[in-house]
Amino acid sequence: MNLLQSFRIALDMLRLHKLRAFLTMLGVIIGVMSVTLIVMVSNGFTYFMTYEFKKLGSDTIIIAYDRGRGERGQTQGGIEGLTNDDVTYLMDHVSVLDVAAPIVQVPATKVVRGDREVSSIRVFASNEHFSKLNRLNLVAGRYLEKSDMDQRANVCLVGEEIRDQLFDGNALGQYLTMSGITLQVVGVLERLDIMGQTTARDVLLPITTAQDKWIGGETVSMITTRPRPGVPVTQAMDAVWQALMQRSGNRVLYRVDSRESLLGVINRVFGVAGIVLAAIAALSLLVGGIGIMNIMLVSVTERTKEIGLRKAVGAKQASVLTQFLVESATLSLVGGLIGMGIAWLLGLAVTLATASVKWPSPEGLPTPFPVQAAIAASIFSALIGVVFGLYPAISAAKLDPIVALRRE
């Protein structure tokens, strides 16, 4: 008996005992479905995070002052934070950098125009390169310019919600007030939604204006920069780190990261979490395997006369062993395929449901079907059937034909 004949017999047995076969496959169905669905959701979050970071540019390098990184007893050498001078220093001493922008995020406030106001806004102060580094587009007006920094101009860019609520859609040339400072709107930022945050309620003004007329001093919250085209991000980060260490006298006072490295960390977290959860879910495959072993032992008992008859007319032990192994593997494989089909439908439902509530993005959470993982799950489920069907198959193959024919 060849493998094709054994496979046909296995399918016939499934058709003859539909309910019993389904209950037997249930453990495998749940196991494969759980593993596949977890991988789909994990891949979906990874895809989502990658897509979100690309909106701002994954090649952006972020430099922050971190006093806590210094060794115990180490002095700061008069360095109390990042300043505008650090931007100039980096651009003069790190040739691989393209542009750089200092950033000060002013505490949340409200903007006012006449009797109208918008609260819970975000206020950023930076230079003319901020919009370029963060891939911000305009719907009207212009970006901040170097002349705005030099003149400490009272100008700003606003998000679309602020434009609509304060100016009824026509903001250019109009004035708004924040914390007693009056600013003229010279540009409107195109809405950009990133991980629950939106630029629609943002205000961007020149950093020199904010420092001289609002917050005082020259300290900045962070510096963002990026390498020149063709320069790897890691190479630029190393060059920035060396320059900062030279500036601080080899005192570890700074933290240098990139959106690319942050994205890698986040994706690794999602990957490890997905593997752990998938491994836990895969335990149900063992339960399914035990169920297959049990039903195959019952099948051997029920078909004892059939086995005896086949061996009496010349069937060899290897043929009987192959038949029962193929039946066991088919039972498990069909269960795995059903589980993958259910996982695909549930993944589609997750995408549609999250899209309807626009979480975590307006398009919902994508759940791409993991073809490689599905193939691996199918092979693994078939192997489960072979492993747990081995003992019943050996028992069937070793039956004495005379004893088997006499058994009631």
C-alpha positions in Angstrom: 0.0 0.0 0.0 1.5 3.3 -1.0 1.2 6.7 0.7 -1.5 8.0 -1.6 -3.7 5.0 -0.8 -3.1 5.4 2.9 -4.0 9.1 2.6 -7.2 8.3 0.8 -8.1 5.7 3.5 -7.4 8.4 6.1 -9.8 10.9 4.5 -12.4 8.1 4.3 -12.1 7.5 8.0 -12.5 11.3 8.6 -15.7 11.3 6.6 -17.1 8.2 8.3 -16.5 9.6 11.8 -16.9 13.4 11.4 -17.9 14.3 15.0 -15.3 12.0 16.6 -12.6 13.3 14.2 -13.5 17.0 15.0 -13.5 16.4 18.7 -10.1 14.7 18.3 -8.7 17.5 16.2 -10.0 20.2 18.6 -6.8 20.5 20.6 -4.7 20.8 17.5 -7.2 23.4 16.0 -7.0 25.5 19.1 -3.2 25.2 19.3 -2.5 26.1 15.7 -5.2 28.9 15.7 -3.7 30.4 18.9 -0.1 30.3 17.7 -1.0 31.7 14.3 -3.2 34.5 15.7 -0.5 35.5 18.2 2.1 35.7 15.5 -0.3 37.7 13.3 -1.0 40.3 16.1 2.7 40.5 17.0 3.6 41.1 13.4 0.8 43.6 13.2 2.2 45.7 16.0 5.7 45.5 14.6 4.4 46.6 11.2 2.5 49.4 12.9 5.5 50.7 14.9 7.7 50.6 11.8 5.2 52.5 9.8 4.7 55.1 12.5 8.4 55.7 13.0 8.9 56.1 9.2 6.5 59.0 9.3 9.0 61.0 11.4 12.1 59.5 9.9 13.8 56.5 11.5 17.3 58.0 10.7 16.8 60.8 13.2 19.4 60.9 16.0 18.3 62.2 19.5 20.7 63.7 21.9 19.7 64.3 25.5 21.5 65.4 28.7 21.5 62.7 31.3 23.3 63.7 34.5 22.4 60.3 36.1 24.7 58.5 33.7 27.8 60.0 35.3 29.9 57.9 37.7 29.6 58.4 41.4 31.6 61.4 42.5 32.0 62.6 39.0 31.6 66.4 38.5 29.7 67.9 35.5 32.5 70.3 34.9 30.1 73.2 34.7 27.9 71.4 32.1 24.3 71.6 33.3 22.5 70.7 30.2 22.4 71.0 26.4 22.4 74.5 24.9 22.3 76.2 21.5 26.1 76.2 21.5 26.1 72.4 21.5 24.2 72.5 18.2 26.9 74.7 16.7 29.6 72.6 18.2 28.2 69.4 16.7 27.7 70.8 13.2 31.3 72.2 13.3 33.0 69.0 14.6 30.9 66.2 13.1 31.2 66.3 9.4 28.8 63.4 8.7 25.8 65.3 10.1 23.3 66.9 7.7 21.2 69.2 9.8 20.5 69.6 13.6 17.7 71.2 15.6 17.5 72.1 19.3 14.1 71.5 20.9 12.4 73.0 23.8 9.0 71.7 24.7 7.1 74.4 26.7 4.7 73.1 29.4 1.1 72.7 28.1 -0.8 76.0 27.9 -3.6 77.5 25.9 -3.7 79.8 22.9 -6.2 82.7 22.8 -7.6 84.9 20.0 -10.2 87.3 21.2 -12.9 85.4 23.0 -11.8 82.0 21.5 -9.2 79.7 23.0 -7.8 76.2 22.5 -6.4 74.3 25.5 -4.3 71.2 25.9 -2.0 72.1 23.1 1.7 71.2 22.6 4.2 74.0 22.2 7.6 73.4 20.6 10.4 75.8 20.2 13.1 75.0 17.6 15.0 76.3 14.6 14.4 76.3 10.9 15.5 72.6 10.5 12.8 71.2 12.9 10.2 70.6 10.2 12.6 69.0 7.9 13.9 66.6 10.5 10.4 65.6 11.5 9.0 65.3 8.0 6.3 68.0 8.7 4.5 69.3 5.7 2.5 72.6 5.3 -1.0 73.1 4.1 -0.4 76.9 3.9 2.2 79.5 4.5 5.9 78.9 5.1 8.3 77.2 7.5 10.4 78.9 10.1 13.5 80.5 8.6 16.9 81.4 9.9 16.0 85.1 9.8 13.2 84.3 12.4 15.9 83.0 14.7 18.3 85.9 14.2 15.5 88.5 14.7 13.8 86.6 17.5 10.6 87.1 15.6 7.2 86.7 17.1 6.0 84.2 14.6 4.7 80.7 14.8 3.3 77.7 12.9 0.0 76.1 14.1 -1.8 72.8 13.6 -5.0 72.4 11.6 -7.3 72.1 14.7 -6.0 75.4 16.1 -6.4 77.0 12.7 -10.0 75.9 12.5 -11.0 76.6 16.1 -9.4 80.1 16.3 -9.4 81.4 12.8 -12.3 79.6 11.0 -9.8 78.0 8.6 -7.9 81.2 7.6 -5.0 81.7 9.9 -2.2 83.2 7.8 -1.2 86.6 9.0 -3.5 86.4 12.0 -2.4 86.8 15.6 -2.7 84.6 18.7 -1.6 84.9 22.3 0.2 82.5 24.6 1.2 83.3 28.2 1.2 87.0 27.3 3.2 86.7 24.1 1.5 87.6 20.9 2.6 85.7 17.8 1.8 86.0 14.1 0.8 82.8 12.3 3.0 82.4 9.2 2.3 78.7 8.4 -0.2 75.9 9.0 1.1 72.4 9.6 -0.5 69.4 7.8 -2.0 67.0 10.3 0.2 64.0 11.2 -1.0 61.4 13.7 1.7 59.3 15.4 1.0 56.7 18.1 -1.9 58.6 19.6 -0.3 62.1 19.2 -1.3 64.6 16.6 0.3 67.7 15.2 -3.1 69.2 14.7 -2.9 70.9 18.2 0.8 71.9 18.0 2.3 75.3 18.0 5.9 75.8 16.7 7.8 79.0 17.3 11.5 80.1 17.0 13.7 78.8 19.8 15.4 82.2 20.3 12.0 83.8 20.7 10.9 81.3 23.3 14.2 81.6 25.2 14.4 85.4 25.2 10.8 86.3 25.7 9.3 83.4 27.5 11.3 80.7 29.3 14.7 82.4 29.6 18.2 80.9 29.4 19.7 78.9 26.6 19.1 75.3 27.9 17.3 73.0 25.5 15.4 69.8 26.2 17.2 67.8 23.4 18.9 68.0 20.1 17.8 66.1 17.0 20.0 65.6 14.0 20.5 63.2 11.2 23.4 61.9 9.0 24.2 63.0 5.5 22.7 60.9 2.7 24.5 57.6 2.4 26.0 57.7 5.9 24.8 54.9 8.2 23.0 56.0 11.3 25.3 54.0 13.6 28.4 55.7 12.1 26.9 59.1 12.7 25.9 58.2 16.3 29.5 57.1 17.0 30.8 60.3 15.7 28.4 62.4 17.7 29.2 60.4 20.9 33.0 60.9 20.4 32.5 64.7 19.8 30.3 65.0 23.0 32.8 63.0 25.1 35.6 65.3 23.9 33.4 68.4 24.8 32.7 67.0 28.3 36.2 65.9 29.0 35.2 62.2 28.8 32.4 62.6 31.3 29.4 60.5 30.5 26.7 63.2 30.7 24.8 62.5 27.5 22.6 59.9 25.9 22.6 59.4 22.2 19.9 57.3 20.6 18.2 57.1 17.2 14.6 56.4 16.2 16.0 53.5 14.3 17.6 52.0 17.5 14.4 52.7 19.5 12.4 51.0 16.8 14.7 48.0 17.0 14.2 47.8 20.8 10.4 48.0 20.5 10.3 45.4 17.7 12.5 43.1 19.7 10.1 43.4 22.7 7.1 42.6 20.5 9.1 39.7 19.0 10.1 38.1 22.3 6.6 38.6 23.7 5.1 37.0 20.6 7.5 34.0 20.9 6.7 33.5 24.6 3.0 33.7 24.1 3.1 31.4 21.0 5.1 28.9 23.0 2.6 28.9 25.7 -0.2 28.5 23.2 1.6 25.7 21.6 1.2 23.6 24.7 -2.3 23.0 23.6 -0.8 21.1 20.6 0.5 18.6 23.1 -3.0 18.2 24.5 -4.2 17.7 21.0 -1.5 15.1 20.4 -2.6 13.1 23.4 -6.2 13.2 22.1 -5.0 11.9 18.7 -3.0 9.1 20.4 -6.1 8.1 22.4 -8.4 8.0 19.4 -5.9 6.1 17.3 -5.7 3.4 20.0 -9.4 3.2 20.0 -9.3 2.9 16.2 -6.7 0.1 16.4 -9.1 -1.8 18.8 -12.1 -1.2 16.5 -10.3 -2.3 13.4 -8.5 -5.3 14.8 -10.3 -7.8 12.5 -9.5 -5.5 9.5 -5.8 -5.4 10.5 -5.8 -9.2 10.9 -7.4 -9.7 7.5 -4.9 -7.5 5.7 -2.0 -9.2 7.4 -3.5 -12.6 6.6 -3.6 -11.8 2.8 0.0 -10.6 2.8 0.2 -7.1 4.2 3.5 -6.4 5.9 4.1 -4.7 9.2 5.6 -1.7 7.5 2.4 -1.3 5.4 0.1 -1.4 8.5 2.5 1.0 10.4 2.5 3.4 7.4 -1.3 3.4 7.1 -1.9 4.3 10.8 0.9 6.9 10.8 -0.6 8.5 7.7 -4.1 8.5 9.3 -2.7 10.1 12.5 -0.7 12.7 10.5 -3.7 13.5 8.3 -6.0 13.9 11.3 -3.5 16.4 12.9 -2.8 18.2 9.6 -6.4 18.8 8.8 -6.9 20.1 12.3 -3.9 22.5 11.7 -5.4 23.7 8.4 -8.7 24.4 10.1 -6.9 26.2 12.9 -5.1 28.4 10.4 -8.3 29.2 8.6 -10.0 30.3 11.8 -6.9 32.4 12.7 -7.0 34.1 9.3 -10.7 35.0 9.8 -10.1 36.2 13.3 -7.2 38.3 12.1 -9.4 39.9 9.5 -12.0 40.5 12.1 -9.4 42.2 14.4 -8.3 44.5 11.5 -11.8 45.5 10.7 -12.8 46.0 14.3 -9.7 48.2 15.1 -10.2 50.1 11.9 -13.8 50.9 12.9 -12.6 52.5 16.1 -9.5 53.9 14.5 -7.1 52.2 17.0 -4.1 52.2 17.1 -4.2 54.1 13.8 -6.9 55.3 11.5 -6.4 52.1 9.4 -6.7 49.9 12.5 -4.2 47.2 13.4 -2.9 45.3 10.3 -2.7 41.6 10.9 -0.8 40.2 7.8 -1.1 36.4 7.5 2.2 34.8 8.4 2.7 32.4 5.5 6.0 31.0 6.8 4.6 30.6 10.3 1.5 28.9 8.9 3.6 26.4 6.9 5.7 25.7 10.0 2.6 25.3 12.1 1.2 22.8 9.5 4.3 20.8 9.4 4.5 20.8 13.2 0.9 19.7 13.6 1.6 16.8 11.1 4.7 15.9 13.2 2.5 15.9 16.3 0.2 13.4 14.6 3.2 11.2 13.6 4.8 11.3 17.1 1.6 10.6 19.0 0.3 8.2 16.5 3.5 6.2 16.5 2.6 4.0 19.5 -0.9 3.1 18.2 0.6 2.4 14.7 3.3 0.1 16.2 0.6 -1.7 18.2 -1.4 -2.3 15.1 1.6 -3.4 13.1 2.6 -6.0 15.7 -0.8 -7.6 16.0 -0.8 -11.4 15.3 -3.2 -12.0 12.3 -4.7 -15.2 13.8 -5.4 -13.5 17.2 -6.7 -10.5 15.4 -9.2 -12.5 13.3 -10.5 -14.4 16.4 -11.1 -11.2 18.4 -14.7 -10.1 18.7 
